[in-house]
Amino acid sequence: MREMEDKMASNQDDTHDASGSRNNVENEIKRGLTVMKSIIRARDKGEKFEVHWSVEDQLIEPNGSMLASYIGFLVRQHIPITCDNWRSPELKVGKEKIWSEIQRSFHIDESRQKYCIQLAGKRLRGFRSFLSNKFLKDEEGKFVEAERSMKYAEIISAEEWDNFVAKRRNEKFHLAEEKSNATSLPEHVLWKAARVGKDGAVVEAVQNVYDECETLSQTLPSTEVQDCRSLLSRVLNVPEYSGRVRGKGFGVTPSSFYKKTKTKNSTNKEVMETLAELRAQVLELQKENARYREERRGSEAKDTSDRASINCQPKFPEGITPCQLYLSSPTYRIVGKGKVHNTLGELLHHNPLPVGYMKVSVDLVLDTDALLPLPDVVSETTLMRDAVGSFVGWPSDLIFPDAEVYMF
């Protein structure tokens, strides 16, 4: 196929000279078959063209029209004109060939493959319509007898042309074409026609929507530019169909036109890092709250000894004492029982206790979902049910002797 392309490129200068010997139909076509000589020659030299895109992800100059034309050329080379379904698995090889040829001649990212293949499908439909209108129909649009154009003999075989003509003359094709022409009517006209009753009457609500569409169509240029919905969508106040922006041309999607920020799901690592940061913030707030309460108690107490700094509280004797554990938020309540360790210089997990806190061991939990006043970020001990059998820090003003075991 590449040898044929190079041969076609080298013989391009002789195209018009040879056309003099063709029949009258062929003499009407002054232009020879497009072969994109500049692209083929640059490719043979190992050169590639740069491709540029607009902010709306559409091809722009320089080289935008060159790539679009080259895609049309590749479609004519690798896709049969008898193709009726662009999504057919049988076209997979041809599409891959088109994409590989584009990459050989243009600097283009893999993310643009979908755009180029969609454009290739559009070029195929345009080429098929051109062949049908140019060679199979007269000026009134009626089908006539026509032979294969010699201009396209190198890319369209006689058998392929006969099959194409047969399909175009098929009655089912004409019905589909008539339906396609009907759907070219304004959207609100079709919408109203689909809601006409069997008696030919139109419901008042449907007629009102239709009248509003007609009125809006008269003032369409003065409407908001960013509102790219159709007349019917605006009157009904519903979103436009997804995947396209009406009136903005091929390749424009709502995401590219409106530039909506894409959300990214957080990974497990990011979630754990965020959780650790939140726990650290909670711990810091609890420390500040404890310092505030201690300062307030210190200002009110007459005896301002340093017993708080060494975590030795007077309401408990030195040593280990059974106790009840309370919390004041969201309600004042008992949440568990354990033992308070009231000794000089007591440490919690090798770290000094915050001011106003005492070291306790949790033996019994009464509120499993209660949040610990001093969560342990390292061991991820944050709830009462996680603290059974371990040591935690507890505000001294929320620790009371256990009356059932020890009477102060």
C-alpha positions in Angstrom: 0.0 0.0 0.0 2.9 2.4 0.8 4.5 1.7 -2.5 1.2 2.5 -4.2 1.1 5.8 -2.3 4.6 6.7 -3.3 3.9 5.9 -6.9 0.7 8.0 -6.7 2.8 10.9 -5.3 5.4 10.7 -8.0 2.8 10.6 -10.8 0.7 13.5 -9.4 2.2 16.0 -11.9 1.0 13.9 -14.8 -2.6 13.6 -13.5 -4.0 16.5 -15.5 -2.2 15.5 -18.7 -3.7 12.0 -18.6 -7.2 13.3 -18.0 -7.4 14.5 -21.6 -7.9 10.9 -22.8 -10.8 10.1 -20.5 -14.5 10.3 -21.4 -16.7 13.3 -21.1 -17.7 12.5 -17.5 -14.2 12.4 -16.4 -13.2 15.6 -18.2 -15.6 17.4 -15.9 -13.4 16.6 -12.9 -10.4 18.9 -13.2 -8.7 18.0 -10.0 -6.8 14.8 -9.7 -6.9 12.3 -6.8 -5.6 13.7 -3.5 -2.4 12.0 -2.5 -0.9 14.5 0.0 2.6 14.6 -1.6 4.1 16.9 1.1 3.2 14.5 3.9 4.5 11.5 2.1 7.8 13.2 1.2 8.3 14.5 4.7 7.6 11.1 6.1 10.2 9.5 3.8 12.7 12.0 5.2 11.8 11.1 8.8 10.1 14.4 9.5 6.8 14.9 11.4 4.4 17.8 11.5 3.3 19.4 14.7 -0.4 19.4 15.5 -2.1 22.2 17.5 -5.4 22.2 19.4 -7.7 25.0 20.5 -8.9 25.4 24.1 -12.0 23.6 23.1 -9.9 20.6 21.8 -10.5 21.2 18.1 -7.8 21.0 15.4 -6.4 24.5 14.5 -3.7 25.9 12.2 -0.9 25.4 11.5 -1.3 21.9 10.1 -4.9 21.4 11.4 -6.5 21.3 7.9 -3.5 19.2 6.6 -4.2 16.5 9.2 -8.0 16.6 8.5 -7.3 16.2 4.8 -4.8 13.4 5.4 -7.3 11.5 7.5 -9.7 11.7 4.6 -7.0 10.3 2.3 -6.3 7.4 4.7 -10.0 6.6 5.0 -10.3 6.3 1.2 -7.2 4.0 1.2 -8.1 1.6 4.1 -11.9 1.7 4.6 -14.3 0.3 1.9 -17.1 2.5 0.8 -19.5 -0.3 1.3 -19.1 0.1 5.1 -22.5 0.8 6.7 -21.5 0.5 10.4 -18.5 2.5 11.5 -18.5 0.6 14.8 -18.2 -2.8 13.1 -15.4 -5.0 14.5 -14.4 -5.7 10.9 -13.0 -2.2 10.6 -10.7 -2.6 13.6 -7.6 -3.4 11.4 -8.4 -0.4 9.1 -8.8 2.0 12.0 -5.5 0.8 13.6 -3.8 1.3 10.2 -5.2 4.9 9.9 -4.0 5.7 13.4 -0.5 4.3 12.9 -0.2 6.2 9.6 -1.2 9.4 11.4 1.5 8.8 14.0 4.1 8.2 11.3 3.6 11.7 9.9 2.4 13.9 12.9 3.5 14.5 16.5 0.2 13.6 18.2 -0.6 12.3 21.6 -2.3 8.9 22.2 -5.2 10.8 23.9 -6.2 12.2 20.5 -6.8 8.8 18.9 -10.6 8.9 19.7 -10.9 12.4 18.0 -9.0 11.3 14.9 -11.0 8.0 14.5 -14.3 9.9 14.9 -13.1 12.4 12.3 -12.3 9.5 10.0 -15.8 8.2 10.3 -17.1 11.6 9.4 -14.8 11.8 6.4 -16.1 8.3 5.3 -19.7 9.5 5.4 -18.8 12.6 3.5 -17.0 10.6 0.8 -19.9 8.2 0.4 -22.3 11.0 0.1 -20.1 12.7 -2.5 -19.9 9.6 -4.6 -23.6 9.1 -4.5 -24.5 12.8 -5.3 -21.8 13.2 -8.0 -22.1 9.9 -9.9 -25.4 8.3 -9.0 -27.9 11.2 -9.0 -29.0 13.8 -11.5 -29.7 17.4 -10.9 -33.1 16.6 -9.5 -31.7 14.0 -7.0 -33.0 11.0 -8.9 -30.8 7.9 -9.3 -29.3 7.4 -12.7 -27.2 4.7 -14.3 -23.5 5.4 -13.8 -20.2 3.5 -14.1 -17.3 3.6 -11.8 -15.3 6.8 -12.0 -11.8 6.1 -13.4 -10.5 8.8 -11.0 -11.1 6.4 -8.1 -10.3 3.2 -9.9 -7.1 2.8 -7.9 -8.8 2.8 -4.6 -12.3 1.4 -5.5 -12.5 -1.9 -7.2 -15.3 -2.7 -9.7 -16.8 -5.2 -7.3 -16.8 -2.7 -4.5 -18.4 -0.1 -6.7 -21.2 -2.4 -7.8 -22.0 -3.4 -4.2 -22.0 0.3 -3.2 -24.4 1.2 -6.1 -26.7 -1.8 -5.2 -26.9 -0.6 -1.6 -27.7 2.9 -2.6 -30.5 1.7 -4.9 -32.0 -0.5 -2.2 -35.4 0.5 -1.0 -34.4 0.3 2.7 -31.7 2.8 2.0 -34.2 5.3 0.5 -36.5 4.9 3.6 -33.5 5.6 5.9 -32.6 8.6 3.8 -36.1 10.0 3.9 -36.1 9.6 7.7 -32.8 11.4 7.9 -34.2 14.3 5.9 -37.2 14.4 8.1 -35.1 14.6 11.3 -33.4 17.7 9.9 -36.5 19.7 10.9 -36.2 21.8 14.1 -36.2 19.8 17.3 -39.4 21.4 18.7 -41.3 20.7 15.5 -40.5 16.9 15.7 -41.3 17.0 19.4 -44.7 18.4 18.8 -45.4 16.0 15.9 -44.6 13.0 18.1 -47.3 14.2 20.6 -50.2 14.6 18.3 -53.1 12.4 19.3 -54.9 9.8 17.1 -57.6 12.4 16.5 -55.0 14.9 15.3 -55.5 17.2 18.3 -52.6 18.7 20.2 -52.6 18.9 24.0 -52.6 22.5 25.3 -49.4 22.0 27.3 -47.6 20.7 24.2 -48.8 23.6 22.1 -47.6 26.1 24.7 -44.1 24.6 24.7 -44.1 24.8 20.9 -45.2 28.4 20.9 -42.5 29.3 23.4 -39.9 27.7 21.2 -41.2 29.7 18.2 -41.0 32.9 20.2 -37.6 32.1 21.6 -36.2 31.4 18.1 -36.9 35.0 17.1 -34.7 36.3 20.0 -32.0 33.6 19.9 -29.1 35.9 19.1 -29.7 37.9 22.2 -29.7 34.9 24.6 -26.7 34.0 26.8 -23.7 32.7 24.8 -22.8 30.1 27.4 -26.3 28.5 27.2 -25.7 26.1 24.3 -28.8 24.1 24.7 -31.4 23.7 22.0 -34.6 25.8 21.9 -36.6 22.8 23.2 -34.1 22.1 26.0 -34.3 25.8 27.1 -38.0 26.0 27.1 -38.4 22.7 29.0 -35.5 23.8 31.3 -33.7 20.4 31.0 -30.0 19.7 30.3 -28.8 19.1 26.7 -27.9 15.6 25.6 -24.5 14.6 27.0 -21.4 14.3 24.9 -22.0 17.3 22.6 -22.5 21.0 22.5 -25.1 22.0 19.9 -23.8 24.5 17.4 -20.1 24.3 18.3 -18.9 21.9 15.6 -17.2 18.5 15.6 -15.1 17.5 18.5 -16.4 19.9 21.1 -17.7 18.2 24.3 -19.3 19.8 27.4 -16.3 19.1 29.5 -13.9 20.7 27.0 -16.2 23.7 26.3 -17.1 24.6 29.9 -13.8 23.5 31.3 -15.3 21.7 34.3 -12.7 20.6 36.8 -12.4 16.8 36.9 -12.6 15.3 40.3 -10.1 12.7 41.4 -10.8 10.0 43.8 -8.3 9.9 46.7 -6.1 6.9 47.1 -6.0 4.9 50.4 -2.7 6.4 51.2 -4.0 9.9 50.8 -7.1 9.1 52.9 -4.9 7.7 55.7 -2.6 10.8 55.5 -5.7 13.1 55.8 -7.0 11.1 58.7 -3.7 11.3 60.5 -3.7 15.1 60.0 -7.2 15.4 61.4 -6.3 13.3 64.4 -3.3 15.4 65.1 -5.4 18.5 64.9 -8.0 17.0 67.3 -5.2 16.1 69.7 -3.8 19.6 69.6 -7.2 21.1 70.3 -7.7 18.8 73.2 -4.3 19.8 74.6 -5.2 23.5 74.3 -8.6 22.8 76.0 -6.8 21.0 78.8 -4.3 23.9 79.3 -7.2 26.3 79.4 -9.1 24.4 82.0 -5.9 24.0 84.1 -5.2 27.7 83.9 -8.7 28.4 85.0 -8.5 26.0 87.9 -5.2 27.4 88.9 -6.5 31.0 89.1 -9.3 29.9 91.3 -7.4 27.6 93.6 -5.8 28.9 96.7 -3.2 26.2 96.8 -1.2 26.5 93.5 1.4 23.8 94.1 3.1 21.9 91.3 1.1 18.7 91.8 -0.5 19.1 88.3 2.9 19.2 86.6 3.9 15.9 88.2 0.5 14.4 87.8 -0.1 13.6 91.4 -3.7 14.5 92.3 -4.7 14.9 96.0 -8.2 13.2 95.7 -6.4 9.9 94.9 -3.7 8.4 97.1 -0.4 7.7 95.5 -0.3 4.5 93.7 -3.0 2.6 91.8 -6.6 3.2 92.6 -9.9 2.0 91.1 -11.8 4.8 89.4 -14.8 5.8 87.3 -14.2 7.6 84.0 -16.5 10.4 82.9 -16.9 12.5 79.8 -18.6 16.0 79.6 -19.4 16.1 75.9 -21.9 15.8 74.3 -23.5 14.9 77.7 -22.0 14.5 81.1 -21.9 10.7 81.7 -19.9 7.7 82.9 -18.2 5.9 80.0 -16.1 3.3 81.8 -14.2 2.1 84.8 -10.5 1.4 85.4 -7.5 2.2 87.6 -5.8 5.6 87.9 -2.0 5.5 88.3 -1.1 8.4 90.5 2.6 8.4 90.8 5.3 11.1 90.6 6.6 11.7 87.0 4.3 9.1 85.5 4.7 8.7 81.7 2.2 7.6 79.0 3.8 5.5 76.3 7.2 7.0 77.1 5.9 10.6 76.8 5.0 13.1 79.5 1.3 13.5 80.1 -0.4 16.8 79.1 -1.1 19.2 81.9 -4.3 18.3 83.7 -4.3 14.6 82.6 -3.6 11.4 84.5 -2.7 8.0 83.4 -5.5 5.4 83.7 -5.9 1.8 82.6 -9.3 0.9 81.1 -10.9 -2.3 82.5 -14.6 -1.9 81.7 -16.3 0.0 78.9 -19.8 1.3 79.3 -20.0 3.4 76.2 -18.1 1.6 73.4 -18.5 4.4 70.8 -17.3 7.2 73.1 -14.3 9.2 71.8 -11.3 9.1 74.0 -10.3 12.5 75.4 -6.7 11.9 74.4 -6.6 9.6 71.3 -3.4 7.7 70.5 -2.6 8.5 66.9 0.3 6.1 66.7 -1.7 3.0 67.8 -4.9 4.4 66.2 -6.7 4.0 69.6 -9.5 6.6 69.3 -12.6 5.0 70.9 -13.4 3.5 74.3 -13.8 0.0 72.8 -10.2 0.3 71.5 -8.8 1.1 74.9 -9.7 -1.9 76.9 -6.7 -3.4 78.6 -4.4 -0.4 77.7 -3.3 2.9 79.2 -4.8 6.2 78.1 -4.6 9.8 79.3 -7.7 11.2 81.0 -8.6 14.6 82.3 -8.2 14.6 86.1 -11.4 16.5 86.7 -13.4 13.7 85.0 -11.8 10.9 87.1 -13.6 9.8 90.3 -13.1 7.1 92.8 -15.1 4.0 92.2 -17.5 3.9 95.2 -18.2 0.2 94.7 -14.5 -0.7 95.3 -12.8 2.2 97.0 -14.3 4.9 99.3 -12.2 8.0 99.4 
